[in-house]
Amino acid sequence: MLEVFLFINPIGQLCLRSEKALLKIIGETDANIHFKFIPVLNLKNVEHYMQFQKQNSRDLDLRNHVFSTIYEAVLAYKAATFQGSKKSQSFLMQLQQAFQQPEDMVLDNELVLSIAKQVGLDTEMLLEDWHSPLTKEAFDSDQQLSCEMNIQTTPSAVVFNYLKGESESGLLIENCDSYDLLKQACYAETTPEQTYQSLQKQKRNVSRVALHVLP
């Protein structure tokens, strides 16, 4: 049994690459992999995104615009999750696809509803849930989890490998947009401790996190 938490930016291109890699890995194996995409919003993540897009992070107006755009995208994605995981995943990835270029950074009702229709979401329900207390509560829960697992930037993956019995800790892998790296962490026929040591020897940015108990 594998449990993977993939912490993402809902408008991030590296995160889109990481999501595709994880879904590909899951499609290639018969192993039981429980996974979840978790959006993250913090100042370091905003800084990381702006640097990747080659934007001026010292421009406070632009920084605030990026922050509010990510926040609105997070809430839209969390609202979409109320209508099922597959549709919400498609919604998330289509939204990230729409933000490939910095000049495309306009998140409004028209864009959200257009993507929602493409992936088969109930647009009326999505608009109702977008800024609802329940959606904001789900957002707060995600942010608390990201803090508990010490998530600073995205994409970051936390992998718990139960194939070798109960593990006392999971692996936190930062900047994990690599298919090969994710595959190594998920397919490892070793104990979590051995996987951790192997990745450290490769000078991967990997650390331990506290055990997460499956629901």
C-alpha positions in Angstrom: 0.0 0.0 0.0 1.3 3.4 -1.0 0.0 6.8 0.1 1.1 9.8 -1.9 0.3 13.4 -1.1 1.2 15.7 -4.0 1.3 19.3 -2.9 0.7 21.6 -5.9 0.1 25.1 -7.2 -3.2 25.1 -9.1 -1.8 27.4 -11.8 1.8 25.9 -11.8 3.4 24.3 -14.9 5.9 22.2 -12.9 3.0 20.9 -10.8 1.1 20.0 -14.0 4.2 18.0 -15.1 4.3 16.3 -11.7 0.6 15.4 -11.7 0.9 13.8 -15.1 4.0 11.9 -14.0 2.1 10.5 -10.9 -0.9 9.6 -12.9 1.3 7.8 -15.4 3.0 5.9 -12.7 -0.3 4.8 -11.2 -1.5 3.7 -14.6 1.6 1.6 -15.1 1.3 -0.5 -11.9 -1.2 -2.8 -10.3 -0.1 -1.6 -6.8 -2.6 -0.1 -4.5 -1.7 3.6 -4.5 -3.9 6.1 -2.6 -3.1 9.6 -3.7 -4.4 13.2 -3.3 -3.6 16.5 -5.0 -3.3 19.2 -2.3 -3.1 22.9 -3.3 -0.8 25.1 -1.3 -0.7 28.8 -0.9 2.1 30.6 0.9 4.5 33.4 0.2 7.5 31.1 -0.6 5.3 29.3 -3.1 4.3 32.5 -4.7 8.0 33.6 -4.9 8.9 30.2 -6.5 6.2 30.6 -9.1 7.2 34.1 -10.0 10.8 33.1 -10.4 9.8 30.2 -12.7 7.7 32.6 -14.8 10.6 35.1 -14.8 8.4 37.8 -13.2 9.6 40.6 -11.1 8.9 39.4 -7.5 9.8 42.9 -6.2 6.7 44.3 -7.9 4.3 44.3 -5.0 1.2 44.9 -7.2 2.2 41.9 -9.4 3.0 39.8 -6.3 -0.4 40.6 -4.8 -2.1 39.8 -8.1 -0.3 36.4 -8.3 -1.2 35.6 -4.7 -4.9 36.4 -5.2 -5.0 34.5 -8.5 -3.6 31.4 -6.8 -6.0 31.8 -3.9 -9.0 32.0 -6.3 -7.7 29.0 -8.2 -7.3 27.0 -5.0 -10.9 27.7 -4.0 -12.2 26.8 -7.5 -10.3 23.5 -7.4 -11.5 22.7 -3.9 -15.1 23.5 -5.0 -14.6 21.1 -7.9 -13.5 18.3 -5.6 -17.0 18.2 -4.2 -18.1 16.8 -7.6 -15.7 13.9 -7.7 -12.0 13.3 -7.9 -11.7 12.5 -11.6 -13.6 15.6 -12.8 -11.8 17.8 -10.3 -8.4 16.4 -11.4 -9.3 17.2 -15.0 -10.5 20.7 -14.0 -7.2 21.3 -12.1 -5.0 20.2 -15.0 -7.0 22.2 -17.6 -6.7 25.2 -15.4 -2.9 24.8 -15.1 -2.8 24.4 -18.9 -4.6 27.7 -19.3 -1.8 29.5 -17.4 1.1 28.4 -19.5 2.1 32.0 -20.2 2.3 34.8 -17.6 0.3 37.1 -19.7 -2.6 34.6 -19.5 -3.0 35.3 -15.8 -6.6 36.3 -15.7 -8.8 34.1 -13.6 -12.4 35.0 -13.9 -15.8 33.4 -14.0 -15.6 33.0 -17.8 -12.4 30.9 -17.6 -13.5 28.8 -14.7 -16.9 28.1 -16.1 -15.5 27.3 -19.6 -13.1 24.7 -18.1 -15.8 23.4 -15.8 -18.1 22.7 -18.8 -15.2 21.0 -20.7 -14.7 18.5 -17.9 -18.4 17.9 -17.1 -18.8 19.8 -13.9 -22.1 21.2 -12.8 -21.3 24.9 -13.3 -24.2 26.2 -11.1 -23.0 24.1 -8.2 -19.4 25.1 -8.8 -20.3 28.8 -8.6 -22.3 28.2 -5.5 -19.4 26.3 -3.8 -16.5 28.4 -5.0 -16.5 30.8 -2.1 -18.6 28.9 0.4 -17.7 28.4 4.0 -17.3 24.7 3.4 -14.8 25.3 0.6 -12.8 27.7 2.7 -12.8 25.2 5.6 -11.4 22.6 3.2 -8.7 25.1 2.1 -7.7 25.8 5.7 -7.5 22.0 6.4 -5.1 21.6 3.4 -2.9 24.5 4.6 -2.7 23.0 8.0 -1.7 19.6 6.6 1.0 21.3 4.4 2.4 23.1 7.5 2.4 19.8 9.5 4.4 18.2 6.7 6.7 21.3 6.3 5.8 22.0 2.7 7.5 25.1 1.5 7.3 25.0 -2.3 5.5 23.1 -5.0 5.5 20.5 -6.5 6.4 18.5 -3.4 5.4 14.9 -2.7 5.1 13.0 0.5 5.2 9.3 0.0 4.3 6.7 2.7 5.3 3.2 1.7 3.4 0.5 3.6 4.5 -2.3 1.3 7.2 -3.4 3.8 4.9 -3.1 6.9 4.1 -0.1 9.0 6.4 2.9 8.5 7.3 5.4 11.2 7.8 8.1 8.6 7.2 9.1 5.1 9.5 10.8 2.5 9.2 14.4 1.6 10.5 15.1 -1.9 10.7 18.7 -2.9 10.8 19.9 -6.6 9.5 16.5 -7.6 8.5 17.2 -11.2 10.6 14.3 -12.4 8.9 11.1 -13.5 12.0 9.1 -12.7 12.2 10.4 -9.2 8.6 9.9 -8.4 8.7 6.4 -9.8 11.8 5.5 -7.7 10.0 6.7 -4.6 6.8 4.8 -5.4 8.2 1.6 -6.9 11.0 1.1 -4.3 11.2 -2.6 -3.3 13.0 -1.5 -0.2 12.0 -0.3 3.2 11.2 3.5 3.5 14.5 3.9 5.4 16.5 2.3 2.6 14.7 4.4 0.0 15.5 7.5 2.1 19.1 6.6 2.3 19.3 5.8 -1.5 17.8 9.2 -2.4 20.1 11.0 0.0 23.1 9.4 -1.8 21.8 10.8 -5.0 21.7 14.2 -3.4 18.0 14.5 -3.8 16.2 17.0 -1.7 14.5 14.5 0.5 13.6 14.5 4.2 11.4 12.5 6.6 8.0 13.6 7.8 5.8 12.3 10.6 3.6 9.2 10.0 0.2 9.9 8.5 -2.5 7.5 9.6 -4.7 6.4 6.8 -8.4 7.3 7.2 
